Amino acid sequence: RVELEFDTVNKIVKVYDKIGTKKGTYFIDSLNLKELEVETNSYDYFTKIIALGKDDIRVELVNDQYSNKIETLIWKDEKYTDINYLTEDARLKLNELSKPYKSYRAKIIDLASISEKYKNILDYKLGDTIVL
């Protein structure tokens, strides 16, 4: 997965592995959080993968760290001729697809822009990790 930054004025889309930093910025009810909405997406969510390579090589893996409900993905890629490489890549794919995705929409009071007291601890930019 990647993160995107859109520059609509110049019609440019920038693609990053990771935007932003994790510096301890937080939003809490008693200070700067006015409203919070959480949306969960399980569209591409799988807990089991059946990986099929060339010449009938096959690997089945399960990752039930977030749910014990089995959702199976059958993934076929005949460029794999070695079961070890197929297993490694299937595990990486399943590790990514077995995490539920949540998106958050928050209305906040931007204390960093209105008070020098909070400038270095509550400022944030696109892609930063925020504690809720």
NUVOPA-485374 format. One record per residue: x, y negated, z of N, C-alpha, C in turn; residue number from 1. Coordinates in Angstrom, 2 decimals. Last residue first. Layout:
# NUVOPA-485374
X,Y,Z,X,Y,Z,X,Y,Z,NUM
...
END
This chain:
# NUVOPA-485374
-5.36,-9.02,19.09,-6.73,-9.41,19.43,-7.10,-8.85,20.78,132
-2.40,-10.24,17.71,-2.97,-9.39,18.75,-4.36,-9.91,19.08,131
-1.38,-10.26,14.33,-2.00,-10.99,15.44,-2.57,-9.98,16.42,130
1.15,-10.47,11.99,0.41,-9.55,12.85,-0.08,-10.33,14.07,129
0.90,-12.44,8.99,1.43,-12.20,10.34,0.55,-11.22,11.10,128
-0.35,-13.02,6.58,0.32,-11.74,6.73,0.88,-11.45,8.10,127
0.07,-16.47,6.74,-0.53,-15.36,6.01,0.30,-14.10,6.20,126
1.07,-17.45,10.09,1.01,-17.63,8.64,0.35,-16.40,8.02,125
0.83,-19.23,13.22,0.78,-18.02,12.39,0.71,-18.41,10.93,124
1.38,-20.22,16.63,1.30,-20.52,15.20,1.37,-19.21,14.41,123
1.64,-19.81,19.34,0.35,-19.45,18.73,0.24,-19.85,17.26,122
4.21,-20.57,20.06,3.71,-19.27,20.52,2.39,-18.85,19.86,121
4.97,-23.08,19.18,5.86,-21.96,18.90,5.32,-20.60,19.31,120
2.71,-24.76,19.93,3.28,-24.76,18.58,4.12,-23.52,18.27,119
1.49,-25.24,22.33,1.26,-23.93,21.72,1.96,-23.76,20.36,118
2.27,-27.83,22.98,2.42,-26.78,23.99,2.33,-25.39,23.36,117
1.42,-29.47,20.95,2.84,-29.08,20.96,3.08,-27.93,21.93,116
-1.67,-28.92,19.45,-0.96,-29.10,20.71,0.48,-28.61,20.61,115
-2.83,-28.40,17.03,-3.33,-29.56,17.78,-2.58,-29.81,19.08,114
-1.75,-26.15,15.89,-1.76,-27.37,15.08,-2.22,-28.60,15.85,113
-2.08,-24.23,17.85,-0.72,-24.55,17.41,-0.68,-25.85,16.61,112
-4.83,-23.83,18.06,-4.15,-24.60,19.10,-2.74,-25.01,18.68,111
-7.33,-23.50,16.29,-5.91,-23.46,15.95,-5.13,-24.36,16.90,110
-9.79,-21.45,17.30,-9.33,-22.82,17.51,-7.83,-22.77,17.27,109
-11.35,-19.22,14.91,-10.47,-19.56,16.04,-10.32,-21.07,16.18,108
-13.04,-16.52,13.78,-13.10,-17.98,13.85,-12.32,-18.35,15.10,107
-12.05,-13.71,11.88,-12.07,-14.42,13.15,-12.23,-15.91,12.93,106
-12.39,-10.57,10.70,-12.67,-11.95,10.35,-12.86,-12.69,11.67,105
-10.60,-7.68,9.81,-11.10,-8.56,10.86,-11.31,-9.95,10.28,104
-10.78,-4.31,8.79,-10.49,-5.71,8.49,-11.20,-6.56,9.52,103
-9.29,-1.13,8.91,-10.21,-2.11,9.49,-9.79,-3.49,9.03,102
-8.98,2.17,7.84,-8.65,0.76,7.63,-9.73,-0.12,8.21,101
-7.65,5.12,9.30,-8.82,4.30,8.96,-8.40,2.84,8.81,100
-5.27,7.17,7.87,-5.46,6.06,8.80,-6.71,5.28,8.39,99
-4.77,8.98,5.93,-5.48,9.47,7.12,-5.65,8.40,8.18,98
-3.22,7.92,3.91,-4.66,8.04,3.67,-5.45,8.51,4.89,97
-0.61,8.05,5.00,-1.20,6.76,4.65,-2.72,6.86,4.54,96
-0.28,10.79,5.36,-0.06,9.88,6.49,-0.68,8.51,6.23,95
-0.65,11.69,2.74,-1.67,11.96,3.74,-1.51,11.06,4.96,94
1.75,10.78,1.56,0.45,10.34,1.04,-0.64,10.53,2.08,93
3.64,12.21,3.10,3.65,10.74,3.06,2.31,10.19,2.60,92
2.87,14.85,2.44,2.82,14.39,3.83,2.81,12.86,3.90,91
3.41,14.87,-0.29,2.03,15.09,0.17,1.88,14.60,1.61,90
6.19,14.56,-0.23,5.36,13.49,-0.79,3.89,13.64,-0.40,89
6.91,17.02,1.03,7.34,15.72,1.57,6.44,14.60,1.07,88
5.80,18.96,-0.69,5.38,18.87,0.71,5.70,17.51,1.30,87
7.25,18.45,-3.04,5.79,18.35,-3.04,5.27,18.18,-1.62,86
9.80,19.06,-2.15,9.49,17.70,-2.57,7.97,17.46,-2.59,85
9.40,21.82,-1.62,9.87,20.92,-0.57,9.56,19.46,-0.90,84
8.69,23.01,-4.04,7.69,22.93,-2.98,8.11,21.97,-1.86,83
9.40,21.70,-7.13,10.02,22.16,-5.88,9.01,21.96,-4.75,82
8.16,20.50,-9.14,8.52,21.89,-9.38,9.14,22.52,-8.13,81
6.04,17.95,-9.96,6.67,18.63,-8.82,6.89,20.09,-9.15,80
4.60,17.09,-12.05,6.03,16.76,-12.10,6.78,17.45,-10.95,79
1.92,17.60,-11.74,2.76,18.68,-12.26,4.22,18.29,-12.44,78
-0.18,16.96,-9.29,0.88,16.26,-10.01,1.90,17.31,-10.47,77
-3.19,16.55,-7.64,-2.44,17.38,-8.59,-1.42,16.51,-9.32,76
-4.91,16.75,-4.73,-3.97,15.90,-5.45,-3.11,16.79,-6.34,75
-7.85,16.59,-3.10,-7.08,17.50,-3.96,-6.23,16.61,-4.87,74
-8.66,15.84,0.16,-8.22,15.28,-1.12,-7.47,16.36,-1.87,73
-11.24,16.21,2.57,-10.18,16.81,1.76,-9.94,16.05,0.46,72
-11.83,15.68,5.83,-12.13,15.06,4.53,-10.97,15.44,3.62,71
-12.89,16.93,8.83,-12.04,17.22,7.68,-12.61,16.56,6.41,70
-12.79,15.39,11.94,-13.63,15.67,10.77,-12.72,15.85,9.55,69
-11.25,14.47,13.92,-11.18,15.91,13.69,-12.12,16.34,12.56,68
-9.22,11.55,13.56,-10.53,12.19,13.51,-10.35,13.69,13.32,67
-6.62,10.75,13.87,-7.67,9.76,14.12,-9.07,10.37,14.15,66
-5.04,13.02,13.40,-4.72,12.16,14.53,-5.80,11.13,14.85,65
-5.03,15.14,11.60,-6.27,14.81,12.31,-6.02,13.92,13.52,64
-3.91,16.15,8.78,-3.51,15.11,9.72,-4.79,14.65,10.40,63
-2.82,19.02,7.06,-3.90,18.36,7.80,-3.29,17.33,8.73,62
-1.98,20.43,3.88,-1.59,19.75,5.11,-2.81,19.09,5.74,61
-0.96,22.79,1.59,-2.12,22.25,2.31,-1.64,21.68,3.63,60
0.46,23.21,-1.57,0.70,22.88,-0.17,-0.61,22.35,0.40,59
1.67,25.13,-4.30,0.53,24.56,-3.57,0.92,24.35,-2.11,58
2.49,25.91,-7.64,2.94,25.66,-6.26,1.87,24.83,-5.56,57
1.72,26.56,-10.29,0.88,27.01,-9.17,1.50,26.83,-7.79,56
3.43,25.17,-12.03,3.56,26.63,-11.84,2.87,27.12,-10.57,55
3.53,22.01,-10.34,3.69,22.83,-11.53,3.83,24.30,-11.15,54
1.30,21.44,-7.54,2.41,21.11,-8.42,2.41,22.01,-9.64,53
-1.10,20.12,-5.43,-0.84,21.12,-6.45,0.26,20.63,-7.37,52
-2.17,19.76,-2.16,-1.27,19.25,-3.19,-0.91,20.38,-4.15,51
-4.71,18.89,-0.31,-4.29,20.09,-1.03,-3.49,19.57,-2.23,50
-4.99,17.31,2.78,-4.59,17.21,1.38,-4.22,18.60,0.87,49
-7.15,15.82,5.14,-6.52,17.04,4.62,-6.16,16.81,3.16,48
-8.29,13.47,5.70,-7.56,14.10,6.80,-6.88,15.40,6.37,47
-8.81,10.31,4.11,-8.73,11.77,4.04,-7.92,12.31,5.20,46
-10.33,7.55,2.75,-9.90,8.15,4.01,-9.96,9.67,3.90,45
-11.21,5.45,1.07,-10.07,6.29,0.70,-9.49,6.97,1.92,44
-13.42,4.44,2.65,-13.57,4.83,1.25,-12.45,5.79,0.80,43
-13.84,3.44,5.14,-13.36,4.82,5.05,-13.45,5.35,3.62,42
-13.46,0.52,6.86,-13.61,1.07,5.52,-13.03,2.48,5.50,41
-15.00,-1.64,9.16,-14.23,-0.43,8.95,-14.52,0.12,7.56,40
-14.78,-4.88,10.41,-15.35,-4.04,9.36,-14.42,-2.84,9.14,39
-15.61,-7.20,12.88,-14.76,-6.07,12.52,-15.48,-5.22,11.48,38
-15.45,-10.59,13.84,-16.20,-9.56,13.12,-15.21,-8.47,12.71,37
-15.50,-12.99,16.38,-14.74,-11.91,15.76,-15.70,-10.91,15.11,36
-15.08,-16.38,17.50,-15.95,-15.33,16.97,-15.08,-14.28,16.28,35
-13.13,-17.87,18.87,-14.53,-18.27,18.96,-15.48,-17.16,18.53,34
-10.16,-17.80,20.60,-11.03,-16.99,19.74,-12.48,-17.39,19.95,33
-8.58,-19.15,22.47,-8.66,-19.68,21.11,-9.56,-18.89,20.15,32
-9.30,-18.40,25.30,-8.36,-19.44,24.88,-8.67,-19.99,23.48,31
-10.95,-16.32,25.94,-10.85,-17.40,26.91,-9.93,-18.53,26.47,30
-10.66,-14.50,23.76,-11.91,-15.22,24.02,-11.72,-16.46,24.90,29
-7.58,-14.75,21.89,-8.39,-14.20,22.99,-9.58,-15.11,23.28,28
-5.06,-13.96,19.73,-6.36,-14.63,19.79,-7.14,-13.97,20.91,27
-1.48,-14.39,19.50,-2.67,-13.69,19.97,-3.90,-14.59,19.90,26
1.83,-13.65,18.44,0.67,-14.54,18.40,-0.58,-13.76,18.77,25
4.11,-12.07,18.28,3.39,-12.14,19.55,2.22,-13.11,19.58,24
5.27,-11.74,15.85,5.99,-12.54,16.83,5.22,-12.76,18.12,23
5.76,-10.20,13.08,5.07,-9.86,14.32,5.81,-10.58,15.43,22
5.24,-11.75,9.84,6.04,-11.20,10.93,5.15,-10.83,12.11,21
4.70,-11.66,6.21,4.58,-12.12,7.59,5.45,-11.38,8.58,20
3.98,-8.91,4.15,4.03,-10.36,4.30,4.01,-10.65,5.80,19
5.43,-6.17,2.62,4.90,-6.70,3.88,5.06,-8.21,3.88,18
5.81,-5.77,-0.07,5.65,-4.60,0.80,5.00,-5.03,2.10,17
3.99,-7.95,-2.29,4.99,-7.72,-1.24,4.74,-6.37,-0.58,16
3.40,-9.82,-5.15,3.21,-8.52,-4.51,4.35,-8.28,-3.54,15
1.64,-12.65,-6.25,2.90,-12.13,-5.71,2.59,-10.86,-4.93,14
0.19,-13.94,-9.06,-0.06,-13.01,-7.96,1.30,-12.46,-7.53,13
-0.63,-17.08,-10.44,0.42,-16.11,-10.11,-0.05,-15.24,-8.95,12
-1.77,-19.57,-11.30,-2.19,-18.27,-11.84,-1.10,-17.20,-11.68,11
-1.34,-21.90,-10.00,-0.37,-21.54,-11.03,-0.65,-20.19,-11.68,10
-3.61,-21.84,-8.33,-3.31,-23.04,-9.11,-2.38,-22.69,-10.28,9
-3.54,-19.42,-6.98,-4.55,-19.62,-8.02,-4.27,-20.84,-8.89,8
-1.61,-17.29,-5.86,-1.38,-18.70,-6.14,-2.31,-19.02,-7.31,7
-2.04,-14.78,-3.50,-2.57,-15.37,-4.72,-2.25,-16.85,-4.78,6
-0.35,-12.01,-2.42,-0.51,-13.44,-2.18,-0.93,-14.07,-3.51,5
-0.84,-8.75,-1.04,-0.87,-9.67,-2.16,-1.00,-11.10,-1.68,4
0.82,-5.83,-0.01,0.07,-7.02,0.36,0.23,-8.04,-0.76,3
0.36,-2.28,-0.59,1.10,-3.53,-0.68,0.20,-4.67,-0.20,2
0.84,1.18,0.00,0.00,0.00,0.00,0.88,-1.24,0.00,1
END
